[in-house]
Amino acid sequence: MQAGHFLLALAYHTGVLTVWRHARARFLNPAEVVTYHRVSGSGCRSDLPTFLKGISVERFEEQIAHLARTYEVVPLELLVECIRQRKPWPRHALAVTFDDGYQDNYEYAYPVLRKYQIPPATIFLAAGCIEERQILWWDQIHQAVLHYRHWPSPSDLPPNIYPTKLRRRWETYDASSIEGRVTISQELVRQLKVVPDEVRLAVMDDLLTRLGVPLRGVDSADVLLSWAEVREMADGGIVFGSHTLTHPALDQVDSYKLRREVEDSKSLIESRLQRPVYLFAYPGGSGAASSNVQRVLRRAGFWGAVTNQGYSNTINIDPFRIGRWYAPDESLAVFGATVAGIFYGWPTIYRKLFLRNPNRSAN
């Protein structure tokens, strides 16, 4: 890892990355999209796992300053319009996005974006969670596992509720340490993303009760944005898109819930902001490859959608399959190389050589 960082730092400081970026702009003229989730302040609890804290505000400002001086930062809506009309976008075009709608986007990220006069970023909201003041489902699992009062044995888990794979894995879980609980919570989230939605909900209802931390419905004022904060940012130029109502995996829901998650999230944001919503982000990337999901999005009136897959965008890309680079909590050399597409096609090498933070969120 040290050798990898050294080579990237050398490329960054000697201008090799700049040459690479200009060459790509000349021959491909790609548009990059960068995505964030959480931005934490300096007073954030040090005992929280990295995926709950997100990127530090100091690192975030460093990255935004880099983007402001290196790229032509534009609204995501402009890129979608260019794709739809097949017209060229500015050279070195790049858009900034956020997923989920965490309150720290307002407290920490928004002032930095204004400081560097970044053109409108796009924040994709899990609108139903904001409306109901309910923390997102994976945060419920993380908090319940991290702070459990009772740890059930595998035999306590009803087979009519818990998938066989999960019950078998439960036998191997060691919740005696914070590191063990972090690993368990991450694995639970990964497993529940790939089961039918009704199974996920049933498991969560039962598990949170057994753990003794029933978080569903708990006020999320200090976790998610409020509509007042959303409106203030919208008046300040931030664009808001839909990230469904409750952030389910769209490839695991039935057709009725799919329509409700897509259509009702759009109408809810529009009613709260009195502004049209044209952009969508697939929750966890789920549904991005589904023609049925895309059909529902088009019928609902969306113009484009972003995935969580890392790749550069060309003018001929499907507007409902726009790629994004996840901003790593790393040095400017690693961040700059990521956004410039150096690691495209080499995700395993990227993770092994450069990521200090393997626990990053992908929600």
C-alpha positions as CSV (number, residue, x, y, z in Angstrom):
1,M,0.0,0.0,0.0
2,Q,2.8,2.4,0.8
3,A,4.4,1.8,-2.6
4,G,1.0,2.4,-4.3
5,H,0.5,5.7,-2.5
6,F,4.1,6.7,-3.3
7,L,3.6,6.1,-7.0
8,L,0.3,8.0,-7.1
9,A,1.8,10.9,-5.0
10,L,4.7,11.0,-7.5
11,A,2.3,11.1,-10.5
12,Y,0.2,13.7,-8.8
13,H,3.0,16.1,-7.9
14,T,4.9,15.7,-11.1
15,G,1.9,16.4,-13.3
16,V,1.5,13.0,-14.8
17,L,-2.2,12.9,-13.6
18,T,-2.7,16.2,-15.3
19,V,-1.4,15.0,-18.6
20,W,-3.6,11.9,-18.3
21,R,-6.6,14.0,-17.6
22,H,-6.0,16.3,-20.5
23,A,-5.4,13.4,-22.9
24,R,-8.7,11.8,-21.9
25,A,-10.5,15.1,-22.3
26,R,-9.1,15.6,-25.7
27,F,-9.9,12.1,-27.1
28,L,-12.9,11.1,-25.1
29,N,-14.2,14.3,-23.5
30,P,-15.7,12.3,-20.6
31,A,-17.9,13.8,-17.9
32,E,-17.2,12.6,-14.3
33,V,-19.7,12.4,-11.5
34,V,-18.4,12.2,-7.9
35,T,-20.7,11.0,-5.0
36,Y,-20.6,11.4,-1.3
37,H,-22.8,10.1,1.6
38,R,-21.8,11.6,4.9
39,V,-19.4,14.4,5.9
40,S,-18.4,14.5,9.6
41,G,-17.2,17.4,11.7
42,S,-14.1,17.5,13.9
43,G,-16.2,16.8,17.0
44,C,-17.6,13.5,15.6
45,R,-17.3,10.6,18.1
46,S,-14.1,8.8,17.6
47,D,-15.5,5.5,18.6
48,L,-17.9,5.4,15.7
49,P,-17.1,3.0,12.8
50,T,-15.8,4.8,9.7
51,F,-18.9,4.0,7.6
52,L,-21.1,5.8,10.2
53,K,-18.9,8.9,10.2
54,G,-18.3,9.3,6.5
55,I,-15.5,11.5,5.2
56,S,-14.2,14.3,7.5
57,V,-15.1,17.8,6.7
58,E,-11.4,18.7,6.4
59,R,-10.8,15.9,3.8
60,F,-14.1,17.0,2.0
61,E,-12.9,20.6,1.7
62,E,-9.5,19.5,0.4
63,Q,-11.3,17.4,-2.3
64,I,-13.8,20.1,-3.2
65,A,-10.9,22.6,-3.6
66,H,-9.1,20.2,-5.9
67,L,-12.3,19.7,-8.0
68,A,-12.8,23.5,-8.2
69,R,-9.4,24.2,-9.6
70,T,-9.1,21.1,-11.7
71,Y,-12.5,20.5,-13.4
72,E,-15.3,22.5,-14.9
73,V,-17.8,21.7,-12.2
74,V,-21.4,21.7,-13.6
75,P,-24.9,20.7,-12.3
76,L,-25.8,17.1,-12.9
77,E,-28.9,18.4,-14.7
78,L,-26.7,19.9,-17.4
79,L,-25.0,16.6,-18.0
80,V,-28.3,14.8,-18.3
81,E,-29.6,17.5,-20.7
82,C,-26.5,17.1,-22.9
83,I,-26.9,13.3,-23.0
84,R,-30.6,13.6,-23.8
85,Q,-29.9,16.1,-26.6
86,R,-26.6,14.5,-27.7
87,K,-24.8,17.8,-27.5
88,P,-21.3,18.3,-26.1
89,W,-20.7,19.3,-22.5
90,P,-17.9,21.5,-21.3
91,R,-14.4,20.1,-21.4
92,H,-13.4,18.5,-18.0
93,A,-17.0,18.5,-16.9
94,L,-17.7,17.1,-13.5
95,A,-20.8,17.0,-11.2
96,V,-21.0,16.5,-7.4
97,T,-23.7,14.4,-5.8
98,F,-24.7,13.1,-2.4
99,D,-26.9,10.2,-1.5
100,D,-29.5,9.6,1.2
101,G,-30.0,13.1,2.8
102,Y,-28.0,13.1,6.0
103,Q,-28.1,16.2,8.1
104,D,-24.4,16.6,8.0
105,N,-24.8,17.5,4.3
106,Y,-26.4,20.7,5.5
107,E,-24.2,21.3,8.5
108,Y,-20.7,20.6,7.0
109,A,-20.9,20.0,3.2
110,Y,-23.1,22.9,2.2
111,P,-20.9,25.7,3.7
112,V,-17.9,24.2,1.9
113,L,-19.7,24.1,-1.4
114,R,-20.7,27.7,-1.0
115,K,-17.2,28.7,0.0
116,Y,-15.7,27.4,-3.2
117,Q,-18.7,28.5,-5.3
118,I,-19.3,25.0,-6.6
119,P,-22.2,25.0,-9.1
120,P,-25.3,23.3,-7.8
121,A,-24.6,19.9,-6.3
122,T,-27.4,17.3,-6.3
123,I,-28.6,15.6,-3.2
124,F,-30.7,12.4,-3.6
125,L,-33.2,12.1,-0.7
126,A,-34.8,9.0,0.8
127,A,-37.8,11.2,1.1
128,G,-40.1,9.0,3.1
129,C,-37.5,8.6,5.9
130,I,-37.2,12.4,6.0
131,E,-41.0,12.8,6.1
132,E,-41.4,10.3,8.9
133,R,-38.3,11.3,10.8
134,Q,-37.1,7.7,10.6
135,I,-33.4,6.7,10.4
136,L,-32.4,4.7,7.4
137,W,-32.8,0.9,7.7
138,W,-29.1,0.1,7.6
139,D,-28.4,2.7,10.3
140,Q,-31.1,0.9,12.4
141,I,-29.2,-2.3,12.0
142,H,-25.8,-0.8,12.7
143,Q,-27.0,1.0,15.9
144,A,-28.9,-2.0,17.2
145,V,-26.0,-4.4,16.7
146,L,-23.4,-1.9,18.1
147,H,-25.5,-1.2,21.2
148,Y,-27.5,-4.4,21.7
149,R,-28.9,-5.4,25.1
150,H,-29.5,-9.0,24.4
151,W,-27.6,-11.2,21.9
152,P,-29.8,-14.1,20.6
153,S,-28.4,-17.5,19.9
154,P,-28.9,-19.1,16.5
155,S,-31.6,-21.3,17.9
156,D,-33.6,-18.2,18.9
157,L,-34.0,-17.1,15.3
158,P,-37.3,-18.5,13.8
159,P,-36.6,-20.4,10.6
160,N,-39.9,-19.0,9.1
161,I,-38.5,-15.5,9.4
162,Y,-34.7,-15.8,9.0
163,P,-33.1,-17.2,5.7
164,T,-31.1,-20.4,6.2
165,K,-27.9,-18.7,5.2
166,L,-28.3,-16.0,7.8
167,R,-29.1,-18.5,10.6
168,R,-26.0,-20.5,9.7
169,R,-23.8,-17.5,9.7
170,W,-25.1,-16.4,13.0
171,E,-23.3,-19.3,14.6
172,T,-20.0,-17.8,13.6
173,Y,-20.7,-14.2,14.9
174,D,-18.7,-12.9,17.8
175,A,-20.2,-9.8,19.2
176,S,-17.9,-9.5,22.2
177,S,-15.9,-6.6,20.7
178,I,-16.7,-3.4,18.8
179,E,-14.7,-4.7,15.8
180,G,-16.8,-7.9,15.8
181,R,-20.1,-5.9,16.0
182,V,-19.0,-3.7,13.1
183,T,-18.2,-6.7,11.0
184,I,-21.5,-8.3,11.9
185,S,-23.6,-5.3,11.2
186,Q,-22.0,-4.8,7.8
187,E,-22.6,-8.4,6.8
188,L,-26.2,-8.2,7.9
189,V,-26.8,-5.2,5.7
190,R,-25.1,-7.0,2.8
191,Q,-27.2,-10.1,3.3
192,L,-30.5,-8.2,3.6
193,K,-29.9,-6.2,0.4
194,V,-30.2,-9.4,-1.6
195,V,-33.3,-11.0,-0.2
196,P,-36.9,-10.2,-1.1
197,D,-38.0,-6.9,0.6
198,E,-40.7,-8.6,2.7
199,V,-38.0,-10.9,4.1
200,R,-35.8,-8.0,5.0
201,L,-38.6,-6.2,6.8
202,A,-39.6,-9.3,8.7
203,V,-36.0,-10.0,9.8
204,M,-35.6,-6.4,10.9
205,D,-38.8,-6.3,12.9
206,D,-37.8,-9.5,14.8
207,L,-34.1,-8.8,15.1
208,L,-34.3,-5.3,16.5
209,T,-36.8,-6.5,19.1
210,R,-34.5,-9.4,20.1
211,L,-31.5,-7.1,20.3
212,G,-33.4,-4.9,22.6
213,V,-32.9,-1.7,20.5
214,P,-36.2,-1.1,18.6
215,L,-35.1,1.9,16.6
216,R,-37.8,2.0,14.0
217,G,-39.7,5.3,14.3
218,V,-37.1,6.9,16.5
219,D,-36.8,10.6,15.8
220,S,-34.0,11.2,13.3
221,A,-33.6,15.0,13.8
222,D,-29.9,14.7,14.4
223,V,-29.3,12.2,11.6
224,L,-31.3,13.2,8.5
225,L,-32.1,16.5,6.9
226,S,-35.3,18.3,7.8
227,W,-37.5,19.7,5.1
228,A,-36.7,23.2,6.4
229,E,-33.0,22.5,5.8
230,V,-33.8,21.0,2.4
231,R,-35.8,24.1,1.4
232,E,-33.0,26.5,2.6
233,M,-30.4,24.6,0.5
234,A,-32.8,24.5,-2.5
235,D,-33.1,28.3,-2.3
236,G,-29.3,28.4,-2.2
237,G,-29.0,26.5,-5.4
238,I,-28.7,22.8,-4.4
239,V,-30.7,20.5,-6.6
240,F,-32.7,17.6,-5.0
241,G,-33.4,14.3,-6.6
242,S,-35.2,11.1,-5.6
243,H,-33.5,8.1,-3.8
244,T,-36.9,6.4,-3.3
245,L,-39.0,6.7,-0.2
246,T,-37.3,4.2,2.1
247,H,-34.2,3.0,0.2
248,P,-35.2,-0.6,-0.5
249,A,-33.3,-2.7,-3.1
250,L,-35.4,-2.1,-6.2
251,D,-34.6,-5.5,-7.6
252,Q,-36.1,-7.1,-4.5
253,V,-39.5,-5.4,-4.4
254,D,-42.8,-6.2,-6.1
255,S,-44.2,-4.1,-8.9
256,Y,-46.6,-2.2,-6.6
257,K,-43.9,-1.2,-4.1
258,L,-41.6,-0.3,-7.0
259,R,-44.1,2.2,-8.3
260,R,-44.8,3.6,-4.9
261,E,-41.1,4.0,-4.0
262,V,-40.4,5.8,-7.3
263,E,-43.6,7.8,-7.9
264,D,-44.4,8.8,-4.4
265,S,-40.8,9.9,-3.6
266,K,-40.9,12.2,-6.6
267,S,-44.3,13.7,-5.7
268,L,-43.4,14.1,-2.0
269,I,-40.2,16.1,-2.8
270,E,-42.0,18.2,-5.4
271,S,-44.8,19.0,-2.9
272,R,-42.3,20.0,-0.1
273,L,-40.1,22.1,-2.4
274,Q,-42.6,23.3,-5.0
275,R,-40.0,22.4,-7.6
276,P,-39.9,19.7,-10.2
277,V,-37.7,16.6,-9.6
278,Y,-36.1,15.0,-12.7
279,L,-33.1,13.1,-11.3
280,F,-33.0,9.7,-9.6
281,A,-30.3,7.6,-7.8
282,Y,-30.7,3.9,-7.6
283,P,-30.6,2.8,-3.9
284,G,-27.4,0.9,-3.5
285,G,-27.2,0.7,-7.3
286,S,-30.1,-1.8,-7.2
287,G,-32.3,-1.8,-10.3
288,A,-29.9,0.0,-12.5
289,A,-29.7,-2.9,-15.0
290,S,-33.5,-3.5,-14.9
291,S,-35.5,-2.4,-18.0
292,N,-38.6,-2.7,-15.8
293,V,-37.2,-0.2,-13.2
294,Q,-36.1,2.2,-16.0
295,R,-39.6,2.0,-17.5
296,V,-41.1,3.0,-14.2
297,L,-38.7,5.8,-13.9
298,R,-39.5,7.1,-17.4
299,R,-43.2,6.9,-16.8
300,A,-42.8,8.8,-13.5
301,G,-41.2,11.7,-15.4
302,F,-37.6,11.3,-14.6
303,W,-35.0,12.4,-17.1
304,G,-32.0,10.5,-15.9
305,A,-30.6,8.3,-13.1
306,V,-27.2,7.7,-11.6
307,T,-25.8,4.3,-10.6
308,N,-23.2,3.5,-7.9
309,Q,-20.8,2.0,-10.5
310,G,-17.6,3.8,-11.1
311,Y,-17.0,4.8,-14.7
312,S,-16.6,7.9,-16.8
313,N,-19.6,9.0,-18.9
314,T,-19.5,9.8,-22.7
315,I,-22.2,11.6,-24.6
316,N,-23.6,8.4,-25.9
317,I,-24.3,6.9,-22.5
318,D,-27.8,5.9,-21.4
319,P,-29.1,8.8,-19.3
320,F,-30.5,6.2,-16.9
321,R,-27.1,4.5,-16.4
322,I,-24.9,7.4,-15.5
323,G,-21.7,6.3,-13.7
324,R,-20.3,7.8,-10.5
325,W,-17.0,7.7,-8.7
326,Y,-17.3,7.1,-4.9
327,A,-15.1,9.7,-3.2
328,P,-12.6,7.8,-1.1
329,D,-11.4,9.1,2.3
330,E,-7.9,9.2,1.0
331,S,-5.1,11.6,0.0
332,L,-5.5,14.0,-2.9
333,A,-3.3,11.7,-5.0
334,V,-5.6,8.8,-4.6
335,F,-8.8,10.9,-4.9
336,G,-7.5,12.6,-8.0
337,A,-6.5,9.3,-9.7
338,T,-9.9,7.9,-8.8
339,V,-11.9,10.7,-10.4
340,A,-9.6,10.7,-13.4
341,G,-10.5,7.1,-14.1
342,I,-7.1,5.6,-13.4
343,F,-8.6,2.6,-11.6
344,Y,-11.4,1.9,-14.0
345,G,-11.4,-1.8,-14.7
346,W,-9.1,-2.5,-11.8
347,P,-11.3,-2.3,-8.7
348,T,-9.5,-5.2,-6.9
349,I,-6.1,-3.5,-7.3
350,Y,-7.6,-0.2,-6.1
351,R,-9.1,-1.8,-3.0
352,K,-6.0,-3.8,-2.1
353,L,-3.4,-1.1,-2.8
354,F,-5.0,2.2,-1.8
355,L,-8.1,2.0,0.3
356,R,-7.3,2.5,4.0
357,N,-11.0,2.4,4.7
358,P,-12.5,-0.9,3.6
359,N,-15.6,-0.2,5.7
360,R,-16.9,2.6,3.5
361,S,-20.6,2.7,2.8
362,A,-22.0,1.9,-0.5
363,N,-25.6,2.9,0.1
